[in-house]
Amino acid sequence: MAEQKKTLKITQIGSALGRRGDQRATLIGLGLNKLHRSRELEDTPSVRGMVEKVRHLVRIEGES
């Protein structure tokens, strides 16, 4: 059987207004550019690094 890949559900809870350009670009890279928008992303080191960079603007709701 195929392995089931782990995912993270990430929701934007803070506005990108007034933030540095690299933080805005990171949110867009994660697919989050509006408040309360959620994405389910594969749990990889690169995604974890991006989430860590904007951890004050996002919430990790569920890990599966």
ROMI-895261 format. One line per 4 residues: number of its first residue (from 0); for each residue x, y, z of N, C-alpha, C, O. Coordinates in Angstrom, 2 decimals. Example, Ala and Ser with C-alpha at 12.3 -4.5 7.8 and 13.67 -1.06 7.14 Angstrom:
2
0	13.19:-5.69:7.80:12.30:-4.50:7.80:13.20:-3.30:7.80:14.24:-3.32:8.46  12.85:-2.25:7.08:13.67:-1.06:7.14:12.90:0.03:7.87:13.41:1.14:8.04
END
This chain:
64
0	0.83:-1.19:0.00:0.00:0.00:0.00:0.87:1.24:0.00:2.00:1.23:0.48  0.33:2.31:-0.53:1.07:3.57:-0.58:1.05:4.24:0.79:0.06:4.15:1.53  2.15:4.89:1.12:2.20:5.62:2.38:1.29:6.84:2.31:1.13:7.46:1.26  0.71:7.15:3.46:-0.08:8.37:3.52:0.83:9.49:4.01:1.43:9.38:5.07
4	0.94:10.55:3.23:1.83:11.65:3.59:1.19:12.49:4.68:-0.02:12.71:4.69  2.03:12.96:5.60:1.54:13.81:6.67:1.26:15.21:6.13:1.98:15.71:5.27  0.21:15.82:6.66:-0.15:17.17:6.23:-0.33:18.08:7.43:-0.54:17.62:8.56  -0.26:19.38:7.17:-0.50:20.41:8.17:-1.66:21.27:7.69:-1.68:21.66:6.52
8	-2.61:21.58:8.55:-3.66:22.53:8.21:-3.28:23.86:8.82:-3.18:23.99:10.04  -3.07:24.85:7.96:-2.58:26.15:8.38:-3.63:27.20:8.04:-4.14:27.23:6.92  -3.95:28.06:9.01:-4.92:29.13:8.81:-4.28:30.47:9.13:-3.59:30.61:10.14  -4.50:31.45:8.26:-3.96:32.78:8.51:-4.85:33.49:9.52:-6.06:33.59:9.33
12	-4.25:34.00:10.60:-5.01:34.69:11.64:-4.57:36.13:11.81:-5.20:36.88:12.55  -3.49:36.54:11.14:-3.00:37.90:11.23:-2.88:38.52:9.86:-2.66:37.83:8.86  -3.03:39.84:9.81:-2.97:40.55:8.54:-1.53:40.73:8.07:-0.61:40.86:8.88  -1.36:40.75:6.76:-0.05:41.00:6.17:0.22:42.49:6.01:1.32:42.89:5.64
16	-0.78:43.32:6.27:-0.60:44.76:6.15:0.44:45.25:7.14:0.40:44.91:8.32  1.37:46.05:6.67:2.40:46.61:7.52:3.53:45.65:7.85:4.40:45.99:8.64  3.52:44.48:7.26:4.59:43.49:7.49:5.67:43.66:6.43:5.45:44.27:5.39  6.84:43.10:6.73:7.93:43.14:5.76:7.54:42.38:4.50:6.71:41.47:4.54
20	8.15:42.77:3.40:7.83:42.14:2.12:8.09:40.65:2.10:7.35:39.91:1.46  9.14:40.20:2.79:9.43:38.77:2.77:8.37:37.97:3.52:8.11:36.82:3.18  7.76:38.56:4.55:6.68:37.87:5.26:5.43:37.79:4.40:4.75:36.77:4.39  5.13:38.85:3.68:3.99:38.83:2.76:4.21:37.78:1.67:3.30:37.03:1.32
24	5.43:37.73:1.14:5.75:36.75:0.10:5.65:35.32:0.64:5.23:34.42:-0.09  6.03:35.12:1.89:5.94:33.78:2.49:4.48:33.36:2.62:4.14:32.21:2.34  3.61:34.27:3.05:2.18:33.96:3.13:1.63:33.57:1.76:0.87:32.61:1.64  2.00:34.33:0.75:1.53:34.02:-0.60:2.06:32.67:-1.04:1.35:31.89:-1.68
28	3.31:32.38:-0.71:3.90:31.09:-1.05:3.18:29.93:-0.39:3.12:28.83:-0.94  2.64:30.17:0.79:1.87:29.15:1.49:0.43:29.08:0.98:-0.32:28.18:1.36  0.03:30.02:0.13:-1.34:30.04:-0.38:-2.28:30.78:0.54:-3.50:30.62:0.46  -1.72:31.60:1.43:-2.52:32.35:2.40:-2.32:33.83:2.14:-1.26:34.37:2.44
32	-3.32:34.49:1.58:-3.18:35.93:1.36:-4.40:36.70:1.85:-4.51:37.90:1.60  -5.30:36.02:2.54:-6.46:36.69:3.14:-6.70:36.08:4.50:-6.41:34.90:4.72  -7.23:36.87:5.42:-7.49:36.38:6.77:-8.45:35.20:6.75:-9.37:35.14:5.94  -8.22:34.28:7.65:-9.06:33.10:7.87:-9.05:32.12:6.70:-9.88:31.21:6.66
36	-8.14:32.29:5.77:-8.00:31.33:4.68:-7.17:30.16:5.19:-6.16:30.36:5.87  -7.57:28.95:4.86:-6.87:27.75:5.32:-6.33:26.98:4.13:-6.89:27.00:3.03  -5.22:26.30:4.37:-4.63:25.42:3.38:-4.15:24.17:4.09:-3.70:24.22:5.24  -4.25:23.06:3.41:-3.70:21.81:3.92:-2.47:21.51:3.06:-2.58:21.23:1.87
40	-1.31:21.56:3.70:-0.04:21.42:2.99:0.72:20.21:3.49:0.58:19.80:4.64  1.52:19.64:2.61:2.35:18.50:2.98:3.38:18.94:4.03:3.95:20.02:3.94  3.59:18.10:5.02:4.51:18.39:6.11:5.94:18.10:5.66:6.42:16.97:5.78  6.60:19.12:5.14:7.99:19.00:4.70:8.83:20.02:5.45:8.29:20.98:6.01
44	10.14:19.84:5.48:11.00:20.83:6.15:10.86:22.24:5.56:10.94:23.22:6.30  10.66:22.35:4.26:10.53:23.68:3.66:9.24:24.36:4.10:9.24:25.56:4.38  8.15:23.61:4.16:6.88:24.18:4.63:7.00:24.55:6.11:6.52:25.61:6.52  7.62:23.70:6.90:7.82:24.00:8.33:8.62:25.29:8.51:8.32:26.09:9.39
48	9.65:25.48:7.67:10.46:26.70:7.74:9.66:27.94:7.39:9.81:28.98:8.02  8.80:27.81:6.37:7.96:28.95:5.99:6.97:29.29:7.10:6.75:30.46:7.39  6.38:28.27:7.71:5.43:28.49:8.79:6.14:29.14:9.98:5.58:30.03:10.62  7.35:28.71:10.26:8.11:29.29:11.38:8.38:30.78:11.15:8.39:31.56:12.10
52	8.60:31.16:9.90:8.90:32.55:9.57:7.70:33.47:9.83:7.87:34.64:10.19  6.49:32.94:9.65:5.28:33.76:9.84:4.41:33.18:10.96:3.19:33.30:10.92  5.04:32.56:11.96:4.29:31.88:13.02:3.37:32.82:13.79:2.38:32.37:14.37  3.68:34.13:13.81:2.84:35.09:14.50:1.60:35.48:13.69:0.71:36.17:14.19
56	1.54:35.03:12.44:0.41:35.36:11.56:-0.46:34.15:11.22:-1.52:34.31:10.60  -0.02:32.96:11.61:-0.76:31.75:11.24:-0.99:30.86:12.46:-0.33:31.01:13.49  -1.93:29.94:12.31:-2.20:28.94:13.33:-2.17:27.57:12.65:-2.76:27.37:11.59  -1.47:26.64:13.28:-1.48:25.26:12.80:-2.62:24.57:13.52:-2.57:24.36:14.73
60	-3.66:24.22:12.75:-4.88:23.67:13.36:-4.82:22.18:13.55:-5.30:21.67:14.56  -4.24:21.49:12.62:-4.25:20.04:12.76:-3.10:19.41:12.02:-2.73:19.83:10.92  -2.54:18.41:12.64:-1.48:17.65:12.00:-1.98:16.24:11.80:-2.42:15.59:12.75  -1.92:15.77:10.59:-2.38:14.41:10.32:-1.39:13.67:9.46:-1.60:12.50:9.13
END
